[in-house]
Amino acid sequence: MKNIFPLLAAVLFTGCTHTINFRSSHFASPLVEDQAGGGHVAAVGTAATKVTVVNNTGTNPPSVEPILINADVNTEDLFLINNVGLDGRITVWKGLELFFDNSLLGARVQILNHGATANNWVAAIHGAFGNREVSDTNNYGSSSDESKSKVDTKQAGISVGYRYEKVAPYFSYINESHNVSTTVKNNYGSFGPYESKGNHQYFSLGLTSVGSGFRYGIEYNKIIIDWEKAQHIENQDAIALKAGIAW
């Protein structure tokens, strides 16, 4: 326990870290639009799961252990307006839709009661994948460093709910795996790639509107977080909001 305090102090006060943000909510509702070509586009405000894969980028070599989870959260992270993403869905066939969730692309199948009227149980399964690059630069006096990460993500989930006429409450479970490869350049040279991997499990309770026009949703998430070489991981609670247009 004593060893973690100097490290946390370095993260909080020097800022010489490389942190990757992961969305804390995915709105995996159990409904696919009734007609081919139907869908929606929406803005989503979420908190982030912040994974620090390099906690001192300016040393020789950079300090990459332990990985820190949500160690450099600040007050701005508490406001969903600072973590806005874009979601979209389009139905390509009966019960089947394609969707994007920021950097993730996936497919969802409604396996129970697709096209049914109100007052029916509904369920869906989905899979998604994506990759992205995250980079940042730290400047301190006459020195600077640059960190870059390649992030590969795979996701699978299931959702069960009850469709009323205007809204559908639901429960969803998502398992999400991440592989991260990071390189660092500082005054001492180039370092890496450093490999790290983790797993996030999302247990979500949500509510989404049904039908065309204005589309909204709200979701609560309990996130079980597991990363190799990480210490003092705490599970995360998060709320997310969604608003957009459906057709």
C-alpha positions as CSV (number, residue, x, y, z in Angstrom):
1,M,0.0,0.0,0.0
2,K,2.9,2.4,0.8
3,N,4.4,2.0,-2.6
4,I,1.3,3.2,-4.4
5,F,1.2,6.7,-2.9
6,P,4.3,8.2,-4.5
7,L,3.2,6.8,-7.8
8,L,-0.3,8.3,-7.5
9,A,1.3,11.6,-6.5
10,A,3.3,11.5,-9.7
11,V,0.3,10.8,-11.8
12,L,-1.9,13.5,-10.2
13,F,0.7,16.3,-10.0
14,T,3.3,15.9,-12.8
15,G,0.9,15.0,-15.6
16,C,3.6,12.9,-17.3
17,T,1.4,10.0,-18.1
18,H,-0.2,8.3,-21.1
19,T,-3.8,7.4,-20.5
20,I,-6.4,5.8,-22.7
21,N,-10.1,6.5,-22.3
22,F,-12.7,3.7,-22.8
23,R,-16.4,4.4,-22.9
24,S,-18.3,3.4,-19.8
25,S,-21.6,2.7,-21.6
26,H,-22.7,1.2,-24.9
27,F,-26.5,1.3,-24.9
28,A,-26.9,-2.3,-26.1
29,S,-30.7,-2.3,-26.3
30,P,-32.6,-5.5,-27.4
31,L,-34.5,-3.8,-30.2
32,V,-33.7,-3.6,-33.9
33,E,-35.9,-1.3,-36.1
34,D,-38.8,-3.0,-37.7
35,Q,-38.1,-2.2,-41.3
36,A,-35.0,-2.5,-43.5
37,G,-33.4,0.9,-43.8
38,G,-34.7,2.0,-40.4
39,G,-32.2,3.2,-37.8
40,H,-31.1,6.1,-35.7
41,V,-28.2,8.5,-35.1
42,A,-27.6,9.8,-31.6
43,A,-25.2,11.8,-29.4
44,V,-24.1,9.9,-26.3
45,G,-22.7,11.4,-23.1
46,T,-20.8,9.0,-20.9
47,A,-18.1,8.9,-18.3
48,A,-14.8,7.2,-19.2
49,T,-12.8,4.3,-17.8
50,K,-9.3,5.8,-17.7
51,V,-6.4,3.3,-18.1
52,T,-2.9,4.7,-17.6
53,V,-0.6,2.5,-19.5
54,V,2.6,4.7,-18.9
55,N,2.8,6.5,-15.6
56,N,6.0,8.3,-16.2
57,T,6.8,9.1,-19.8
58,G,10.0,11.1,-19.3
59,T,12.3,8.6,-17.6
60,N,14.9,6.2,-18.9
61,P,13.2,3.9,-19.4
62,P,9.5,5.0,-19.1
63,S,7.7,3.6,-16.1
64,V,4.9,1.2,-17.3
65,E,4.2,-0.8,-14.2
66,P,1.8,-0.9,-12.5
67,I,-1.0,0.0,-14.9
68,L,-3.4,2.4,-13.1
69,I,-7.2,2.4,-13.4
70,N,-9.1,5.7,-13.0
71,A,-6.1,7.2,-11.2
72,D,-6.1,10.6,-12.9
73,V,-9.8,11.4,-12.9
74,N,-10.5,15.1,-12.5
75,T,-13.6,17.2,-11.9
76,E,-14.3,17.6,-15.7
77,D,-14.6,13.9,-16.0
78,L,-17.7,14.0,-13.8
79,F,-19.7,16.0,-16.4
80,L,-21.1,13.9,-19.3
81,I,-20.9,16.9,-21.7
82,N,-17.1,16.4,-21.7
83,N,-17.3,12.8,-22.9
84,V,-19.7,13.0,-25.9
85,G,-19.6,10.4,-28.6
86,L,-21.7,9.5,-31.7
87,D,-23.7,6.3,-32.2
88,G,-25.5,5.1,-35.2
89,R,-27.6,2.1,-36.3
90,I,-29.2,0.9,-39.6
91,T,-31.3,-2.2,-40.2
92,V,-30.1,-4.2,-43.2
93,W,-32.5,-7.1,-43.0
94,K,-35.3,-8.4,-40.8
95,G,-34.0,-8.4,-37.2
96,L,-30.4,-7.6,-38.3
97,E,-28.7,-4.2,-37.9
98,L,-25.2,-2.8,-38.3
99,F,-24.0,-0.2,-35.8
100,F,-21.1,2.0,-34.9
101,D,-20.1,3.0,-31.4
102,N,-17.3,5.6,-31.7
103,S,-14.4,3.4,-33.0
104,L,-16.4,0.1,-32.8
105,L,-18.3,-1.5,-35.7
106,G,-20.7,-4.3,-35.1
107,A,-23.8,-6.3,-35.9
108,R,-26.8,-6.9,-33.7
109,V,-29.5,-9.6,-34.2
110,Q,-32.9,-9.4,-32.4
111,I,-33.5,-13.0,-31.6
112,L,-36.8,-12.6,-29.8
113,N,-40.0,-11.0,-31.1
114,H,-38.6,-8.9,-33.9
115,G,-41.5,-6.8,-35.4
116,A,-43.9,-7.7,-32.6
117,T,-46.2,-5.0,-31.3
118,A,-46.1,-3.5,-27.8
119,N,-46.2,-5.5,-24.6
120,N,-43.7,-8.2,-25.6
121,W,-40.4,-9.5,-24.3
122,V,-37.5,-8.8,-26.6
123,A,-33.9,-9.9,-26.8
124,A,-30.8,-9.4,-29.0
125,I,-27.2,-10.5,-29.3
126,H,-24.3,-8.6,-30.9
127,G,-20.6,-8.6,-31.7
128,A,-18.3,-5.7,-32.5
129,F,-14.6,-4.9,-33.1
130,G,-12.5,-1.8,-33.7
131,N,-9.1,-0.3,-33.6
132,R,-7.8,3.2,-33.0
133,E,-4.7,5.2,-32.2
134,V,-4.3,7.3,-29.1
135,S,-1.3,9.8,-28.8
136,D,-0.3,12.6,-26.6
137,T,2.7,14.9,-25.9
138,N,4.0,16.2,-22.6
139,N,6.1,19.4,-22.5
140,Y,8.1,20.3,-19.4
141,G,10.7,23.1,-19.7
142,S,13.1,22.4,-22.6
143,S,12.1,18.7,-22.7
144,S,9.2,16.8,-24.2
145,D,8.0,13.3,-24.9
146,E,5.5,11.6,-27.1
147,S,3.4,8.5,-26.5
148,K,1.4,6.5,-29.0
149,S,-0.9,3.5,-28.4
150,K,-2.6,1.2,-30.9
151,V,-5.8,-0.1,-29.3
152,D,-7.6,-3.2,-30.6
153,T,-11.0,-4.0,-29.0
154,K,-13.4,-6.9,-29.4
155,Q,-16.9,-7.0,-27.9
156,A,-19.8,-9.4,-27.5
157,G,-23.1,-8.9,-25.7
158,I,-26.6,-9.9,-25.0
159,S,-29.6,-7.8,-24.0
160,V,-33.1,-8.7,-22.7
161,G,-36.0,-6.3,-22.2
162,Y,-39.7,-5.6,-22.4
163,R,-41.2,-3.5,-25.2
164,Y,-44.0,-1.2,-24.2
165,E,-45.7,1.1,-26.7
166,K,-43.3,4.1,-26.2
167,V,-40.4,2.8,-24.1
168,A,-38.4,-0.4,-23.5
169,P,-36.5,-1.1,-20.2
170,Y,-33.7,-3.6,-20.6
171,F,-30.8,-5.4,-19.0
172,S,-27.6,-6.0,-21.0
173,Y,-24.3,-7.8,-20.4
174,I,-21.2,-7.0,-22.5
175,N,-17.8,-8.6,-22.4
176,E,-15.1,-6.4,-23.9
177,S,-11.4,-7.2,-24.4
178,H,-8.6,-4.7,-25.2
179,N,-5.1,-5.2,-26.5
180,V,-2.8,-2.1,-26.3
181,S,0.6,-1.6,-27.9
182,T,2.4,1.6,-26.8
183,T,5.6,3.3,-27.9
184,V,7.3,6.3,-26.1
185,K,9.8,8.8,-27.5
186,N,11.6,11.1,-25.0
187,N,15.0,12.8,-24.6
188,Y,16.6,9.4,-23.8
189,G,15.4,7.7,-27.0
190,S,12.6,5.5,-28.3
191,F,11.1,2.8,-26.1
192,G,8.7,-0.1,-26.6
193,P,6.4,-1.4,-27.9
194,Y,5.0,-2.1,-24.5
195,E,2.1,-4.6,-24.6
196,S,-0.8,-4.6,-22.2
197,K,-4.3,-6.1,-22.2
198,G,-7.4,-5.9,-20.2
199,N,-11.1,-6.9,-20.0
200,H,-14.2,-4.9,-19.1
201,Q,-17.5,-6.5,-18.2
202,Y,-20.6,-4.3,-18.3
203,F,-23.7,-5.1,-16.4
204,S,-26.3,-2.5,-17.5
205,L,-29.8,-1.4,-16.7
206,G,-31.3,1.0,-19.3
207,L,-34.4,2.6,-20.7
208,T,-34.8,3.5,-24.4
209,S,-37.6,5.1,-26.3
210,V,-39.4,3.3,-29.1
211,G,-40.5,4.5,-32.5
212,S,-39.5,7.2,-35.0
213,G,-38.7,10.8,-34.2
214,F,-36.8,11.9,-31.2
215,R,-34.9,9.0,-29.6
216,Y,-33.6,9.1,-26.0
217,G,-32.1,6.7,-23.5
218,I,-30.5,6.5,-20.1
219,E,-28.3,3.7,-18.8
220,Y,-26.6,2.7,-15.5
221,N,-23.5,0.5,-15.7
222,K,-21.6,-1.6,-13.2
223,I,-18.2,-2.2,-14.8
224,I,-15.9,-5.1,-13.7
225,I,-12.4,-4.1,-14.7
226,D,-9.4,-6.5,-15.1
227,W,-6.0,-5.5,-16.5
228,E,-2.8,-7.4,-16.4
229,K,-0.1,-5.7,-14.3
230,A,-2.6,-3.4,-12.7
231,Q,-2.9,-2.7,-9.0
232,H,-5.8,-1.6,-6.7
233,I,-8.5,-1.9,-9.3
234,E,-11.9,-0.8,-8.2
235,N,-15.2,-1.6,-10.1
236,Q,-16.8,1.4,-11.7
237,D,-20.3,2.8,-11.6
238,A,-21.4,5.0,-14.4
239,I,-24.5,6.8,-15.8
240,A,-24.9,7.7,-19.5
241,L,-27.5,9.7,-21.5
242,K,-28.4,9.4,-25.2
243,A,-30.4,11.7,-27.5
244,G,-30.9,11.6,-31.3
245,I,-33.2,11.0,-34.2
246,A,-34.8,7.7,-35.3
247,W,-36.5,6.9,-38.6
